[in-house]
Amino acid sequence: MKIVIVGGGAGGLELATALGRKLGRKKKAEIVLIDRNQTHIWKPLLHEVASGSLDADLDAVSYRAHAHKNHYEFKLGTLGAVERDRKVILLDAFVDEEGEEILPQREEHYDYLVLAIGSVSNDFGVEGVAQNCIFLDSPTQARRFHQRLVDRFIRLNLELTEGKADRKLRVAIIGAGATGVELSAELYKAQEWFSSYGLGNITPEHMQVSLIEAGPRLLPALNDRISSGAHQELVKLGVSVRVNTAIVSAEPRRLITKEGEEIPADLMVWAAGVKAPEFLTGIEGLENNRANQILVEPTLQAKGDPDIFALGDCAGCPITTPDGQQRWVPPRAQSAHQMASTIEHNLCAIIKGKSLAEFQYKDLGSLVSLSQYTAFGRLMGGLARGGLSLEGKVARMAYVSLYRMHQVAIYGWSRTAVVALADKINHFIRPRFKLH
Ligand SMILES: Cc1cc2nc3c(=O)[nH]c(=O)nc-3n(C[C@H](O)[C@H](O)[C@H](O)COP(=O)(O)OP(=O)(O)OC[C@H]3O[C@@H](n4cnc5c(N)ncnc54)[C@H](O)[C@@H]3O)c2cc1C
């Protein structure tokens, strides 16, 4: 039996690891993981890659090396189409940065297919966003933002040296969900580090971060307490928080609001929501919701094809909230993690001829980190029955532990302990910020 998982992200890599160890090692099934990148970075860290507080080159997991250790096969490729009648997926030709073809267009046969390709930013059709704003959907985009940030800081420092005291770096972030809020704080930390690493003319007053939200408050998915706590902390840092402000167009170096106001910006980041990739709506016989997600049964098998599973941001899985409302499982790392566990269980059950389990989403709470300044959160379930609010260092520790849990899923406990130790050592011997 051949199980093909497309997308080695928060959910897909955990699933490939678990199935490789359980089935691949004993040759009970052939496990193939396909990703368009050669390395894995846990997506919730992308804003740290963008600011420079995380060096993606140090933290990335090489799929090939990881596959070798965990008894699955890795293939580099970008999923272009699924032909369900032939049980085949089509991978686009792989070209390098110079446009040279490295791998031709290929086909990959599957017995069971798991779609785990995540999501992309949703620009909601707002004019000029695709051309003028940066998205944080992939490590490449996060690195690109970081490079621009470094270049702008270097130029700003020179301008201030030349006596142009009125110069500022203006960054506009559209969307005050976790990504926008966390990135805003990270940018002030970046400014502090760049100032101490030789660009000493730049002070917090030379940076203007505008966080723009169409709704009435920050972090709309989280409770009022976390939202207002984060709001106050960001204002203290110097962020200009603008709620009830809808952007209707993005132009080079400026945004236009619904009321016709211009917001000038040197860098513009669009973080106003996500949707599943468009091409998922073209798989014949499968159904999609408005966010392009593949609709799934409670077993996480696609509606219309029991041999295809979907997980994480690209899966449309309905849930009923405790107050009786119908919602989709939210696009979060904990959802992808939980779905990966259910699919692992169900694929093993198929091999053993047992019945499949239904997915139960457990909201374990939310944590938002404002760089190294502070963090806010609420934990649910377990000891925190009814919810436990966290703030400051404890919340920050809980936030860091989420990544450690992902590392445990892909490395195991002992290697994660070694990686954590290596991180501590790097903390002392390497610059605290990526400076190039
Ligand atoms: C900056 C940022 C901060 C976030 N913070 C949090 C947080 O604090 N907590 C939280 O719960 N969630 C957070 N999220 C959301 C979380 O990252 C996602 O919900 C989660 O990563 C989804 O997991 P996934 O496995 O569905 O997809 P992903 O982790 O996005 O993985 C998708 C994988 O598919 C690959 N891929 C995509 N398209 C193709 C293709 N066509 N062919 C082959 N491979 C493909 C990608 O390279 C990637 O490896 C954050 C997201 C961002 C961007």
The ligand as a Tripos MOL2 file, in Angstrom:
@<TRIPOS>MOLECULE
LIG
   53    58     1     0     0
SMALL
NO_CHARGES

@<TRIPOS>ATOM
      1 C1          3.1720   34.1910   10.8130 C.3       1 LIG1
      2 C2          2.2010   33.1140   11.2630 C.ar      1 LIG1
      3 C3          2.0040   32.8940   12.6320 C.ar      1 LIG1
      4 C4          1.1140   31.8990   13.0590 C.ar      1 LIG1
      5 N1          0.9770   31.6980   14.3860 N.ar      1 LIG1
      6 C5          0.1900   30.6930   14.8230 C.ar      1 LIG1
      7 C6          0.0870   30.4100   16.2230 C.ar      1 LIG1
      8 O1          0.6740   31.1050   17.0610 O.2       1 LIG1
      9 N2         -0.6970   29.3540   16.6010 N.ar      1 LIG1
     10 C7         -1.3570   28.5700   15.6960 C.ar      1 LIG1
     11 O2         -2.0380   27.6110   16.0970 O.2       1 LIG1
     12 N3         -1.2750   28.8180   14.3720 N.ar      1 LIG1
     13 C8         -0.5240   29.8450   13.9100 C.ar      1 LIG1
     14 N4         -0.4390   30.0960   12.5700 N.ar      1 LIG1
     15 C9         -1.2230   29.2610   11.6400 C.3       1 LIG1
     16 C10        -0.4860   27.9210   11.4230 C.3       1 LIG1
     17 O3          0.8280   28.1910   10.9970 O.3       1 LIG1
     18 C11        -1.2070   27.0850   10.3760 C.3       1 LIG1
     19 O4         -2.5520   26.9380   10.7530 O.3       1 LIG1
     20 C12        -0.5680   25.6980   10.2610 C.3       1 LIG1
     21 O5          0.7850   25.8080    9.8770 O.3       1 LIG1
     22 C13        -1.3310   24.8580    9.2440 C.3       1 LIG1
     23 O6         -0.6850   23.6380    9.1150 O.3       1 LIG1
     24 P1         -0.8060   22.8130    7.7470 P.3       1 LIG1
     25 O7         -0.0730   21.5290    7.9750 O.co2     1 LIG1
     26 O8         -2.2300   22.7570    7.3330 O.co2     1 LIG1
     27 O9         -0.0740   23.7040    6.6680 O.3       1 LIG1
     28 P2          1.3790   24.3440    6.6560 P.3       1 LIG1
     29 O10         2.0270   24.2540    7.9690 O.co2     1 LIG1
     30 O11         1.2190   25.6880    6.0450 O.co2     1 LIG1
     31 O12         2.1620   23.4010    5.6490 O.3       1 LIG1
     32 C14         1.8300   23.3170    4.2940 C.3       1 LIG1
     33 C15         2.9900   22.6620    3.5700 C.3       1 LIG1
     34 O13         2.5780   22.3830    2.2280 O.3       1 LIG1
     35 C16         3.5860   22.7680    1.3250 C.3       1 LIG1
     36 N5          2.8910   23.0850    0.0610 N.ar      1 LIG1
     37 C17         2.0140   24.0840   -0.1700 C.ar      1 LIG1
     38 N6          1.5310   24.0120   -1.4210 N.ar      1 LIG1
     39 C18         2.1070   22.9340   -1.9970 C.ar      1 LIG1
     40 C19         1.9890   22.3190   -3.2790 C.ar      1 LIG1
     41 N7          1.1710   22.7960   -4.2080 N.pl3     1 LIG1
     42 N8          2.7560   21.2290   -3.5320 N.ar      1 LIG1
     43 C20         3.5950   20.7220   -2.5740 C.ar      1 LIG1
     44 N9          3.7160   21.2570   -1.3420 N.ar      1 LIG1
     45 C21         2.9860   22.3390   -1.0510 C.ar      1 LIG1
     46 C22         4.2600   23.9550    1.9800 C.3       1 LIG1
     47 O14         5.5790   24.1200    1.4990 O.3       1 LIG1
     48 C23         4.2190   23.5590    3.4560 C.3       1 LIG1
     49 O15         5.3630   22.8250    3.8230 O.3       1 LIG1
     50 C24         0.4170   31.1050   12.1070 C.ar      1 LIG1
     51 C25         0.6130   31.3450   10.7390 C.ar      1 LIG1
     52 C26         1.4790   32.3320   10.3190 C.ar      1 LIG1
     53 C27         1.6750   32.5700    8.8410 C.3       1 LIG1
@<TRIPOS>BOND
     1     1     2 1
     2     2     3 ar
     3     2    52 ar
     4     3     4 ar
     5     4     5 ar
     6     4    50 ar
     7     5     6 ar
     8     6     7 ar
     9     6    13 1
    10     7     8 2
    11     7     9 ar
    12     9    10 ar
    13    10    11 2
    14    10    12 ar
    15    12    13 ar
    16    13    14 ar
    17    14    15 1
    18    14    50 ar
    19    15    16 1
    20    16    17 1
    21    16    18 1
    22    18    19 1
    23    18    20 1
    24    20    21 1
    25    20    22 1
    26    22    23 1
    27    23    24 1
    28    24    25 2
    29    24    26 1
    30    24    27 1
    31    27    28 1
    32    28    29 2
    33    28    30 1
    34    28    31 1
    35    31    32 1
    36    32    33 1
    37    33    34 1
    38    33    48 1
    39    34    35 1
    40    35    36 1
    41    35    46 1
    42    36    37 ar
    43    36    45 ar
    44    37    38 ar
    45    38    39 ar
    46    39    40 ar
    47    39    45 ar
    48    40    41 1
    49    40    42 ar
    50    42    43 ar
    51    43    44 ar
    52    44    45 ar
    53    46    47 1
    54    46    48 1
    55    48    49 1
    56    50    51 ar
    57    51    52 ar
    58    52    53 1
@<TRIPOS>SUBSTRUCTURE
     1 LIG1         1 GROUP 0 **** ****
